[in-house]
Amino acid sequence: MIEPISRNTPPVGVVVSRTTTEAPPMTMRFEQILADGVAECSYLLGDDSAHVAAVIDPRPDVDIYLERARRFGLAITDVFETHIHADFMSGARELVDRLGGQARLHLSVEGGAEYDFDHEPVRDGDEFRFGGLRLKARFTPGHTPEHMSYLMFDGDNERPWGVMSGDAFFVDSVGRPDLLGEDETEELTEKLFHTVRDVFMALDDDVIIYPCHGAGSACGPDIGDRMSSTIGYERRYNRYARIEDPEAFKEAILGDAPPVPTHYPRMKKVNTKGPEVLRNLPRVQPLTVDQFADTAEQGAQILDVRDMQAFGSGFVKGSLNIAARPELSVWAGWLLDPDRPIHLVLGDDEELPGVLRLLWRTGYTDFGGYLAGGIAAWREAGRELEKIPQITVHDLERAGDVVPLDVRKPDEWDAGHVPGARHAFLGELRDKLDNLDKSKTYATYCASGFRASIASSFLAANGFDNLRNTLGSWRAWTAAGYEKEIPN
């Protein structure tokens, strides 16, 4: 039989062997695959004696699943979704297509769920076998009406050793029930409470939890930074799992939920309809300086993915700066217009594939082109460049005529901020522009400077001329020992 996986076993690349006299040796392959930025966890699991595998909750850039399956000699025969995702574009249809259309796509039809594309319906209690590995669907509504988790068993053993909990249950947290709007929040909160109490807390302590998200996702409040957990640990330390009163649970989960990113409702609709199958990365063509200048003059949506200092020293007017880091996915989701083509400025043209993958994850597949040769080509052609001064926290502390503008999340602001600062959370900055005075000089800051540069570029694109970006931001401010202000 499969040996129990200890709670200290690393969650990524778990390999478990089973040897008996009745059957050839079986190695269970279990890969947890993290998509940084959107903090999404997908899974490839299978039996290499039977050479079959399944993928759970794939992201759209699906090459990683094909490569892992080839490495282990596995054929991906089945693809599962735990629920209709709101935070990233599903890669389930993309993966099935890349597998020649032969893999089965399994989707929950509980809770009245309907989809606009072909799928195999999954209902509570359905079971699936992959050699010596068995999955059992368990209906776990609350985060969404149709949510399905998957218990994992060794063969016919009736006791599960793990559960893929999707967005119903996280490390140190649970899925938020408010993403479908106020009309459904009350009912979903009640269902989530019973899912937590009657399903997850009813499992044995040593059952391992493998969630769909890690720390950084807005699909639940204060998700822990560990990639897996156990029921026993969560029973003892997860504050939401310990609440036994429905009203107290409602108050806690809704009170702690972070702001809803603007791309969530859009992604929910796209994933219900079925994302377009691209069969490769989104297409984008190189543009000459003159071609790029023409689109810029016509008000094109320009995304500059260079780091903050390179951007601040010179950029094409109207550009939004989101550096080519994993967080690009999320902040593009918050701030870019999905109905307008994106025109890219890269630090190096070879960065293009990686940038496209990050943007694809939050549903951006329409591109007007990229500036061939980057800013160097623009500069050498004698084109004008805008600038945003980059200042240190020491400059900020001495500048009496500069207003610090804190663009961090509300909980970060509440934990302490620069004295005299204004607060405008980056994700809601578009809605707060009218509350800011264009005649004043603002110095944007966040935790480290990444979000501050996004904010200053956004303000510059919306007619603010007197801007500064604070290098090192809050971390540098506190490290320098400067005074901080904490709201009462």
C-alpha positions in Angstrom: 0.0 0.0 0.0 1.0 3.6 -0.4 3.0 4.7 2.7 1.4 7.6 4.5 2.9 10.9 3.6 4.2 12.6 6.8 3.2 16.2 7.5 6.9 17.1 7.1 7.0 15.8 3.5 7.7 18.5 1.0 4.5 19.1 -1.0 6.2 19.6 -4.4 7.3 16.5 -6.3 6.1 14.0 -3.8 7.0 10.4 -4.8 5.4 7.5 -3.0 6.1 3.8 -3.7 4.0 0.8 -3.3 5.3 -2.7 -3.6 3.3 -6.0 -3.2 3.6 -9.6 -4.3 0.4 -9.3 -6.3 1.2 -6.3 -8.5 4.2 -4.6 -10.0 5.8 -1.7 -8.1 3.8 1.5 -8.4 5.2 5.0 -7.9 2.6 7.7 -7.3 3.7 11.0 -8.8 2.3 14.0 -7.1 3.5 17.5 -8.3 2.2 20.7 -6.8 2.9 23.5 -9.3 2.9 27.1 -8.2 2.1 30.0 -10.5 3.7 32.9 -8.8 2.0 36.2 -8.8 -1.5 34.8 -8.9 -0.4 32.4 -6.1 -2.2 29.6 -7.8 -1.5 25.9 -7.1 -2.3 23.3 -9.7 -1.5 19.6 -9.4 -0.3 16.7 -11.6 -0.8 13.3 -10.1 -0.7 9.8 -11.4 0.7 6.2 -11.3 3.7 5.5 -13.3 3.1 1.8 -13.3 -0.1 2.4 -15.2 1.4 5.4 -17.0 -1.7 7.6 -16.4 -2.1 11.0 -14.8 -4.6 13.8 -14.1 -4.2 17.5 -13.8 -6.2 19.6 -11.4 -6.9 23.4 -11.9 -4.4 24.0 -14.7 -3.2 27.6 -15.6 -3.4 28.6 -19.3 0.4 28.3 -20.0 0.1 24.5 -20.0 3.5 23.4 -21.2 4.7 22.7 -17.7 2.1 19.9 -17.3 3.1 18.3 -20.6 6.8 18.5 -19.7 6.3 17.0 -16.3 4.2 14.2 -17.7 6.8 13.4 -20.3 9.5 13.3 -17.6 7.6 10.7 -15.6 6.4 8.7 -18.6 2.7 9.5 -17.9 -0.2 10.1 -20.2 -2.6 12.9 -19.0 -6.0 11.3 -19.5 -8.1 13.6 -17.3 -8.3 17.2 -16.4 -10.3 18.5 -13.4 -11.5 21.9 -12.2 -12.4 22.3 -8.5 -14.6 25.3 -9.4 -15.2 28.2 -11.8 -12.2 30.4 -11.1 -12.4 34.1 -10.7 -8.7 35.1 -10.2 -7.0 33.5 -13.2 -7.8 32.2 -16.6 -8.4 28.5 -16.6 -6.1 26.4 -18.7 -8.3 23.3 -18.7 -9.6 23.7 -22.3 -6.1 24.7 -23.5 -4.6 21.6 -22.0 -7.2 19.3 -23.4 -6.7 20.7 -26.8 -2.9 20.3 -26.5 -3.5 16.7 -25.6 -5.3 16.2 -29.0 -8.7 16.5 -27.5 -8.4 12.9 -26.0 -8.3 13.9 -22.3 -11.6 14.1 -20.5 -12.5 17.5 -18.9 -14.3 17.1 -15.6 -16.4 19.9 -14.2 -18.8 20.1 -11.2 -22.5 20.4 -12.1 -23.6 20.6 -8.5 -25.2 23.9 -7.4 -26.9 24.3 -10.8 -23.6 25.0 -12.6 -23.7 25.2 -16.4 -20.9 25.8 -18.9 -20.8 26.8 -22.6 -18.4 24.1 -23.7 -18.1 20.3 -23.7 -17.3 18.6 -20.4 -17.8 15.5 -18.3 -20.2 16.3 -15.4 -19.0 15.6 -11.9 -21.3 15.1 -8.9 -20.8 14.5 -5.2 -19.4 11.1 -4.6 -18.1 10.4 -8.1 -14.9 8.4 -8.1 -11.9 8.2 -10.5 -9.0 5.8 -10.7 -5.4 6.4 -11.9 -3.7 3.1 -11.4 -3.3 2.7 -7.6 -4.6 6.2 -6.9 -8.3 6.9 -6.4 -10.0 10.3 -6.3 -13.4 10.9 -4.8 -15.4 14.1 -5.5 -16.8 15.9 -2.4 -19.2 18.8 -2.9 -17.9 21.7 -0.9 -20.0 24.8 -1.7 -19.5 28.3 -0.2 -16.7 29.9 -2.1 -18.8 29.2 -5.2 -22.1 27.3 -5.5 -20.6 24.4 -7.5 -17.3 24.0 -5.7 -15.9 20.4 -5.6 -12.9 19.1 -3.6 -11.2 15.8 -4.3 -10.2 13.3 -1.6 -7.2 11.1 -2.4 -7.1 7.4 -1.5 -4.6 4.6 -1.9 -6.6 2.1 -4.0 -9.6 0.7 -2.1 -8.5 2.0 1.2 -11.5 3.8 2.7 -9.4 6.4 4.6 -8.2 9.4 2.5 -4.6 10.5 2.9 -5.1 13.9 1.3 -7.6 16.4 -0.1 -7.3 18.9 -2.9 -9.4 21.6 -1.3 -9.5 24.1 -4.2 -10.6 27.5 -2.9 -12.9 26.0 -0.2 -10.1 25.6 2.4 -6.7 27.2 2.6 -3.7 27.1 4.9 -4.7 29.3 7.9 -7.8 30.5 6.0 -10.9 29.5 4.0 -12.3 30.7 0.7 -14.2 34.0 0.6 -18.0 33.7 -0.1 -18.6 37.2 -1.4 -17.3 37.1 -5.0 -20.7 36.6 -6.7 -22.2 39.8 -5.3 -24.4 40.7 -2.3 -27.4 38.8 -3.5 -25.6 35.4 -3.0 -23.2 36.3 -0.2 -25.6 35.4 2.6 -26.4 31.9 1.3 -22.9 31.1 0.3 -21.5 32.2 3.7 -23.9 29.7 5.4 -22.8 27.0 2.9 -19.2 27.7 3.5 -19.6 27.5 7.3 -21.1 24.0 6.9 -18.5 23.0 4.4 -15.8 23.9 6.8 -17.5 22.3 9.8 -19.2 19.2 8.2 -16.6 18.3 5.6 -13.1 19.4 6.4 -13.3 19.3 10.2 -14.8 15.8 9.9 -11.7 14.5 8.3 -8.9 12.8 10.3 -6.1 15.0 11.7 -3.4 13.5 9.5 -5.2 14.1 6.2 -3.0 16.5 4.2 -4.6 19.6 2.6 -3.5 20.8 -0.8 -5.2 24.1 -1.7 -5.6 25.9 -5.0 -3.9 29.1 -3.6 -1.1 30.2 -1.4 -0.2 33.5 0.3 -0.9 36.5 -1.8 -4.2 35.4 -3.3 -7.3 37.5 -2.7 -9.5 34.4 -2.8 -9.4 34.2 1.0 -8.3 36.4 3.9 -4.8 36.1 5.3 -3.8 32.8 3.5 -0.8 31.3 5.2 2.6 31.1 3.4 3.0 27.3 3.7 2.1 25.3 0.6 0.2 22.6 2.4 -1.1 21.7 5.8 -3.0 19.0 7.8 -6.5 18.9 9.1 -5.1 18.5 12.6 -3.0 21.6 12.3 -5.8 23.6 10.9 -8.2 22.3 13.5 -6.0 23.8 16.1 -4.8 27.0 14.5 -7.1 28.1 11.7 -9.2 30.8 13.3 -12.1 30.3 10.8 -12.1 26.6 11.2 -12.4 27.0 15.0 -15.5 29.2 14.9 -18.6 27.2 15.8 -21.2 29.9 15.5 -22.5 30.8 12.0 -23.0 34.5 12.8 -19.5 34.8 14.2 -18.1 33.0 11.2 -19.9 35.4 8.9 -18.6 38.5 10.7 -15.1 37.2 10.7 -14.8 36.0 7.1 -16.6 39.0 5.5 -14.8 41.5 7.8 -11.4 40.1 7.0 -11.9 39.7 3.2 -9.4 41.8 1.2 -10.6 44.1 -1.6 -11.9 42.3 -4.7 -9.6 42.7 -7.7 -11.4 44.3 -10.7 -10.6 41.3 -13.0 -12.4 38.7 -10.8 -15.9 39.3 -12.2 -14.5 39.2 -15.8 -12.6 36.1 -15.3 -15.6 34.3 -13.8 -17.6 35.0 -17.0 -14.7 34.0 -19.2 -14.1 30.7 -17.4 -17.9 29.9 -17.5 -18.1 30.6 -21.2 -14.8 28.8 -21.8 -11.5 30.7 -22.6 -10.4 30.8 -26.2 -8.0 28.0 -27.1 -4.8 29.6 -28.4 -2.6 26.5 -28.9 0.5 28.7 -28.1 1.4 32.0 -26.4 -0.7 35.0 -27.5 0.5 36.5 -30.7 2.3 39.9 -30.7 4.3 41.5 -33.5 7.3 43.8 -33.3 6.7 47.5 -34.1 9.2 50.0 -35.4 9.6 53.3 -33.5 7.5 55.1 -36.0 4.7 52.5 -35.8 4.8 52.5 -32.0 4.8 56.3 -31.9 1.7 56.4 -34.2 -0.2 54.1 -31.8 0.9 56.1 -28.8 -0.3 59.3 -30.3 -3.7 57.7 -30.9 -4.0 56.9 -27.2 -2.8 53.3 -27.2 -2.8 51.3 -24.0 1.0 51.1 -23.3 2.5 48.7 -20.7 6.1 49.2 -19.8 7.5 46.2 -17.9 11.0 47.6 -17.0 12.0 48.0 -13.4 11.0 51.2 -11.6 14.4 53.0 -11.9 14.7 52.3 -15.6 11.1 53.4 -16.1 11.5 56.6 -14.1 14.5 57.7 -16.0 12.6 57.8 -19.3 9.4 56.4 -20.7 6.8 56.8 -23.5 4.1 59.3 -22.4 1.0 57.5 -21.2 2.7 54.3 -20.2 1.7 52.2 -17.2 4.7 50.7 -15.4 4.3 47.2 -14.1 7.7 45.5 -13.8 8.1 42.0 -15.3 7.8 40.2 -12.0 5.2 37.5 -11.1 3.0 40.2 -9.6 2.5 41.6 -13.1 -0.4 39.1 -13.6 -2.4 40.5 -10.7 -1.8 44.2 -11.2 -2.5 43.9 -14.9 -5.8 42.4 -13.8 -6.5 45.3 -11.5 -5.5 48.2 -13.9 -5.5 47.3 -17.6 -8.5 47.6 -19.8 -9.3 44.1 -21.2 -11.2 45.6 -24.2 -8.1 47.5 -25.6 -5.0 45.9 -27.2 -1.8 46.1 -25.1 1.3 47.7 -26.5 4.4 46.5 -24.8 7.7 48.2 -23.9 10.2 45.6 -22.7 13.6 45.8 -21.0 14.9 43.2 -23.4 13.0 41.8 -26.3 13.9 38.3 -25.1 11.6 38.9 -22.1 8.5 38.7 -24.4 7.5 35.0 -23.8 7.7 35.3 -20.0 5.7 38.6 -20.0 3.0 37.0 -22.3 2.7 34.1 -19.9 2.1 36.4 -16.9 -0.5 38.5 -18.8 -2.3 35.4 -20.2 -2.9 34.1 -16.6 -5.3 37.0 -16.0 -6.9 36.9 -19.4 -4.9 39.3 -21.5 -4.5 37.9 -25.0 -5.0 40.9 -27.3 -1.8 42.7 -28.1 -1.1 45.6 -30.5 2.6 44.9 -30.7 5.8 45.6 -28.8 8.5 48.3 -29.3 11.3 46.5 -31.1 14.6 47.4 -29.5 12.9 48.9 -26.5 13.5 52.4 -25.1 17.0 52.4 -26.5 15.5 52.4 -30.0 13.0 55.1 -29.0 15.8 57.3 -27.6 18.1 56.8 -30.5 15.3 57.9 -32.9 15.2 61.2 -31.0 11.8 60.7 -29.6 10.7 62.5 -26.4 10.7 60.7 -23.0 8.8 61.5 -19.9 10.5 61.2 -16.5 9.4 60.6 -12.9 12.1 61.5 -10.3 13.1 58.6 -8.0 13.7 59.8 -4.4 15.0 58.1 -1.3 13.2 58.0 2.0 15.7 60.5 3.3 14.7 62.9 0.5 11.0 62.3 1.4 11.6 62.9 5.1 13.3 66.3 4.3 10.8 67.4 1.7 8.2 69.5 3.5 6.3 70.4 0.4 5.8 66.8 -0.8 2.7 64.8 0.1 3.4 61.1 0.8 0.8 59.0 -1.0 0.5 55.5 0.5 -0.9 53.0 -2.1 -0.7 49.9 0.1 -3.7 47.8 1.2 -5.9 49.1 4.0 -4.5 46.6 6.5 -0.9 47.7 5.7 -1.9 51.4 6.1 -3.6 50.6 9.5 -0.4 48.9 10.7 1.6 52.2 10.3 2.3 54.8 7.7 4.4 57.9 7.0 3.2 60.8 9.1 1.0 63.2 7.1 0.5 60.7 4.3 -2.6 60.3 2.1 -4.0 56.8 1.5 -5.3 55.5 -1.8 -5.0 51.8 -2.3 -3.5 51.1 -5.7 -6.3 48.8 -6.8 -8.8 51.5 -6.2 -6.7 54.4 -7.4 -8.8 54.9 -10.5 -11.8 55.6 -8.4 -10.0 58.1 -6.1 -8.4 60.3 -8.7 -10.9 63.1 -8.1 -9.9 63.1 -4.4 -6.3 64.1 -5.3 -5.1 67.6 -6.0 -3.1 67.9 -9.3 -1.5 71.1 -8.1 0.3 69.2 -5.3 3.5 67.1 -5.5 2.9 63.5 -4.5 5.5 61.0 -3.6 4.1 57.5 -4.0 5.2 54.7 -1.7 4.2 51.1 -0.9 6.1 48.3 0.9 9.2 48.2 -1.4 8.6 50.5 -4.3 7.1 48.1 -6.9 3.5 49.2 -6.4 4.6 52.8 -5.9 6.0 52.9 -9.4 2.8 51.5 -10.8 0.9 54.2 -9.0 3.1 57.1 -10.1 2.9 55.9 -13.7 -0.8 55.6 -13.5 -1.1 59.1 -12.0 1.2 60.5 -14.7 -0.9 58.9 -17.4 -3.9 60.7 -15.9 -2.6 64.2 -15.9 -0.6 64.5 -12.7 2.7 66.3 -13.4 4.2 66.7 -10.0 5.2 63.2 -9.0 8.0 61.4 -7.2 8.5 57.6 -6.6 10.0 56.6 -3.3 12.7 54.0 -3.6 12.6 51.3 -0.9 9.3 52.8 0.3 8.0 51.7 3.7 10.7 49.1 4.3 13.4 51.7 3.8 11.4 54.3 5.9 11.2 51.9 8.9 14.8 50.7 8.4 16.0 54.3 8.6 14.3 54.7 11.9 11.9 57.4 10.9 8.7 58.1 12.8 5.5 56.3 11.9 1.9 57.1 12.4 -0.7 54.5 13.5 -4.4 55.3 13.2 -6.4 55.2 16.4 
